[in-house]
Amino acid sequence: MSNQGDMEPQARQSESKKVYLQALRKKMPQASQAELGPFDKAEIDDRNSDRTLKLVYAVGFIIILAVQLLLVNVVFFAAGIGWLSYDQWALELFVGATLAEVFLVVRVITKNLFPLAQKK
């Protein structure tokens, strides 16, 4: 059996942070803003601003990706009907690289918006 004295300083700090956040989550639905301490208000404001910033970046990147995919479709269509002339390998490389970029950016967005729970 181990006791609190045997824990490493980082583990104790991590454990106390978990306990604090659990208590904060329990307190938040029942408490008004006046009942919360200054650190609790700062924690709530920080989470809200972080969530808002993530949302703004995600929407911005999605709009940029939609425009980029639209342009790729226009180039692909124009090359298909003969308005533009490219080598086949260049066009395939362009379309493939663009699709790979879109998939990777969407992965990064979803990974940062929906992080997995921290592993113990």
MOKAGI-V813021 format. One record per residue. N is the residue number from 1. RES is the residue in one small letter. OMEGA is omega in radians with two decimals (NA if undefined). D_FIRST is the distance of its C-alpha to the first C-alpha in Angstrom with 1 decimal. Layout:
BEGIN
n = (N & N)
res = (RES & RES)
omega = (OMEGA & OMEGA)
d_first = (D_FIRST & D_FIRST)
END
This chain:
BEGIN
n = (1 & 2 & 3 & 4 & 5 & 6 & 7 & 8 & 9 & 10 & 11 & 12 & 13 & 14 & 15 & 16 & 17 & 18 & 19 & 20 & 21 & 22 & 23 & 24 & 25 & 26 & 27 & 28 & 29 & 30 & 31 & 32 & 33 & 34 & 35 & 36 & 37 & 38 & 39 & 40 & 41 & 42 & 43 & 44 & 45 & 46 & 47 & 48 & 49 & 50 & 51 & 52 & 53 & 54 & 55 & 56 & 57 & 58 & 59 & 60 & 61 & 62 & 63 & 64 & 65 & 66 & 67 & 68 & 69 & 70 & 71 & 72 & 73 & 74 & 75 & 76 & 77 & 78 & 79 & 80 & 81 & 82 & 83 & 84 & 85 & 86 & 87 & 88 & 89 & 90 & 91 & 92 & 93 & 94 & 95 & 96 & 97 & 98 & 99 & 100 & 101 & 102 & 103 & 104 & 105 & 106 & 107 & 108 & 109 & 110 & 111 & 112 & 113 & 114 & 115 & 116 & 117 & 118 & 119 & 120)
res = (m & s & n & q & g & d & m & e & p & q & a & r & q & s & e & s & k & k & v & y & l & q & a & l & r & k & k & m & p & q & a & s & q & a & e & l & g & p & f & d & k & a & e & i & d & d & r & n & s & d & r & t & l & k & l & v & y & a & v & g & f & i & i & i & l & a & v & q & l & l & l & v & n & v & v & f & f & a & a & g & i & g & w & l & s & y & d & q & w & a & l & e & l & f & v & g & a & t & l & a & e & v & f & l & v & v & r & v & i & t & k & n & l & f & p & l & a & q & k & k)
omega = (3.11 & 3.10 & -3.10 & -3.10 & -3.11 & -3.06 & 3.07 & 3.14 & 3.13 & 3.14 & 3.10 & 3.14 & 3.11 & 3.14 & 3.14 & 3.09 & 3.10 & 3.13 & 3.13 & -3.12 & 3.08 & 3.11 & 3.12 & 3.13 & 3.11 & -3.07 & -2.98 & -3.10 & -3.04 & -3.01 & 3.00 & -3.14 & -3.12 & -3.10 & -3.12 & 3.10 & -3.11 & 3.12 & 3.09 & 3.11 & 3.12 & 3.11 & 3.13 & 3.12 & 3.13 & 3.12 & 3.14 & 3.13 & 3.10 & 3.13 & 3.13 & 3.13 & 3.11 & -3.14 & 3.14 & 3.12 & -3.13 & 3.14 & 3.11 & 3.13 & 3.13 & 3.10 & 3.11 & 3.14 & 3.12 & 3.10 & 3.14 & 3.11 & 3.08 & 3.12 & 3.10 & 3.10 & 3.11 & 3.12 & -3.14 & 3.12 & -3.13 & 3.09 & -3.13 & -3.12 & 3.02 & 3.11 & 3.10 & -3.13 & 3.09 & 2.98 & -3.10 & -3.11 & 3.14 & 3.13 & 3.11 & 3.10 & 3.13 & -3.12 & 3.13 & 3.13 & 3.12 & 3.12 & 3.09 & 3.11 & 3.14 & -3.13 & -3.13 & 3.11 & 3.09 & 3.10 & 3.13 & 3.13 & -3.10 & 3.12 & -3.12 & 3.11 & -3.10 & -3.12 & 3.08 & 3.07 & -3.12 & 3.14 & 3.13 & NA)
d_first = (0.0 & 3.8 & 6.7 & 10.3 & 11.5 & 9.8 & 11.5 & 15.0 & 17.9 & 19.2 & 16.0 & 16.1 & 19.8 & 19.6 & 17.1 & 19.4 & 22.4 & 21.2 & 20.7 & 24.1 & 25.8 & 24.6 & 25.9 & 29.1 & 29.7 & 29.3 & 31.7 & 34.3 & 36.0 & 36.5 & 37.3 & 40.6 & 41.0 & 41.9 & 38.6 & 36.6 & 35.9 & 37.4 & 34.2 & 33.9 & 37.6 & 37.2 & 34.4 & 36.5 & 39.6 & 37.8 & 36.6 & 40.1 & 41.9 & 39.6 & 40.3 & 44.0 & 44.2 & 42.6 & 45.1 & 48.1 & 47.2 & 46.6 & 49.9 & 51.7 & 50.5 & 51.4 & 54.9 & 55.3 & 54.2 & 56.6 & 59.5 & 58.6 & 58.6 & 61.9 & 63.4 & 62.3 & 63.8 & 67.1 & 67.3 & 66.5 & 69.2 & 71.7 & 71.2 & 71.6 & 75.0 & 76.3 & 76.1 & 73.8 & 74.0 & 70.9 & 70.1 & 68.1 & 65.2 & 65.1 & 64.9 & 62.2 & 60.2 & 60.7 & 59.6 & 56.7 & 55.3 & 55.7 & 53.9 & 51.0 & 50.8 & 50.8 & 48.0 & 45.8 & 46.5 & 45.7 & 42.4 & 41.5 & 42.6 & 40.5 & 37.4 & 37.6 & 38.6 & 36.0 & 32.9 & 30.1 & 26.9 & 24.6 & 22.2 & 18.5)
END
